[in-house]
Amino acid sequence: EQTQARQHLALLLGKSETVIAEVDSSAAGFITVGGKGYISALYVDRAHVGRGVGSALLQAAQDRHQRFGLHVFSGNVFALQFYKARGFAIVDEDMQIDSSGFRHRRFEMERTNDPIAWR
């Protein structure tokens, strides 16, 4: 299972672009976006949460993509609020089963890069 996960991650990263946010010469967060605008990762260091780093990373990715898509677990309330506030909408949902056998509800979200469509 770990080997498959590593292979999948290598495939995603090989076809994706990662932008790193720095604050005072230290990494504060990053966003990884695939060629079709799929956000496979958006991470902000705890010390920088709520300081605009996530928004700045998303803004940097907007210059390169017309549409964005991502998946987020329903229990990640902070991420859901963050994406909804930036014009993302839930378009589908499914259930994922982790390696321990636990089921997790996951939402698929999308947004266009057209400000009129999401403001």
C-alpha positions as CSV (number, residue, x, y, z in Angstrom):
1,E,0.0,0.0,0.0
2,Q,2.8,2.4,0.8
3,T,4.6,1.6,-2.4
4,Q,1.4,2.3,-4.4
5,A,1.0,5.6,-2.5
6,R,4.6,6.7,-3.3
7,Q,4.2,5.8,-7.0
8,H,0.9,7.7,-7.1
9,L,2.5,10.7,-5.4
10,A,5.5,10.6,-7.8
11,L,3.1,10.6,-10.7
12,L,1.1,13.5,-9.4
13,L,4.2,15.6,-8.6
14,G,5.8,14.8,-11.9
15,K,2.9,16.4,-13.7
16,S,2.3,19.2,-11.3
17,E,3.6,22.6,-10.3
18,T,4.4,23.5,-6.8
19,V,4.6,27.1,-5.5
20,I,6.2,27.7,-2.1
21,A,5.3,30.7,0.1
22,E,8.1,32.1,2.2
23,V,7.9,34.4,5.2
24,D,11.2,35.8,6.6
25,S,13.2,33.3,4.4
26,S,11.3,30.3,5.8
27,A,8.7,28.1,4.1
28,A,5.2,29.1,5.2
29,G,3.2,26.9,2.9
30,F,2.8,25.4,-0.5
31,I,0.3,24.6,-3.2
32,T,0.6,21.8,-5.8
33,V,-1.5,22.1,-8.9
34,G,-1.7,19.7,-11.9
35,G,-1.9,20.8,-15.5
36,K,-5.7,20.7,-15.6
37,G,-6.0,22.8,-12.4
38,Y,-6.4,20.0,-9.9
39,I,-5.1,21.1,-6.5
40,S,-3.6,18.0,-5.0
41,A,-2.2,19.9,-2.0
42,L,-2.5,23.2,-0.2
43,Y,-0.7,23.4,3.0
44,V,0.0,26.3,5.4
45,D,2.3,26.0,8.4
46,R,0.3,26.4,11.6
47,A,2.3,29.6,12.6
48,H,1.0,31.3,9.4
49,V,-2.6,30.2,9.4
50,G,-5.0,33.1,9.1
51,R,-2.3,35.5,7.8
52,G,-3.2,35.3,4.1
53,V,-0.6,32.7,3.0
54,G,-3.2,30.2,1.7
55,S,-5.0,33.0,-0.2
56,A,-1.7,34.2,-1.7
57,L,-0.8,30.7,-2.8
58,L,-4.2,30.2,-4.5
59,Q,-3.9,33.6,-6.1
60,A,-0.5,32.6,-7.5
61,A,-2.0,29.5,-9.1
62,Q,-4.8,31.5,-10.7
63,D,-2.5,33.1,-13.2
64,R,-1.9,29.6,-14.8
65,H,-5.3,27.9,-14.6
66,Q,-8.9,28.8,-15.7
67,R,-10.5,26.1,-13.6
68,F,-9.7,24.6,-10.3
69,G,-10.8,21.3,-8.8
70,L,-9.9,19.5,-5.5
71,H,-11.1,16.9,-3.0
72,V,-11.5,17.7,0.7
73,F,-12.8,15.5,3.5
74,S,-16.1,16.6,5.1
75,G,-14.5,16.6,8.5
76,N,-12.0,19.3,7.5
77,V,-14.3,22.2,8.3
78,F,-11.6,24.8,8.2
79,A,-10.7,23.8,4.6
80,L,-14.3,23.7,3.5
81,Q,-14.9,27.2,4.8
82,F,-11.7,28.4,3.2
83,Y,-12.5,27.1,-0.2
84,K,-16.2,28.1,-0.1
85,A,-15.2,31.7,0.8
86,R,-13.0,31.7,-2.3
87,G,-15.8,30.6,-4.7
88,F,-15.4,26.9,-4.7
89,A,-18.6,24.8,-4.8
90,I,-19.2,21.2,-3.9
91,V,-20.0,19.3,-7.2
92,D,-19.9,15.7,-6.0
93,E,-19.2,13.5,-3.0
94,D,-18.0,10.0,-2.3
95,M,-16.7,7.8,0.5
96,Q,-13.0,6.8,0.9
97,I,-11.8,3.9,3.0
98,D,-8.5,4.4,4.7
99,S,-5.9,1.7,5.4
100,S,-7.5,1.1,8.8
101,G,-10.9,0.4,7.3
102,F,-12.5,3.7,8.4
103,R,-14.9,5.4,6.0
104,H,-14.5,9.1,5.3
105,R,-16.9,11.3,3.3
106,R,-15.1,13.4,0.7
107,F,-16.3,16.3,-1.3
108,E,-15.2,17.2,-4.8
109,M,-15.1,21.0,-5.2
110,E,-14.6,23.2,-8.3
111,R,-14.2,26.8,-9.2
112,T,-13.7,28.8,-12.4
113,N,-11.1,31.5,-12.6
114,D,-13.8,33.9,-13.7
115,P,-14.4,36.4,-10.7
116,I,-17.9,37.0,-11.9
117,A,-18.8,33.4,-11.5
118,W,-17.6,33.1,-7.9
119,R,-18.1,36.5,-6.2
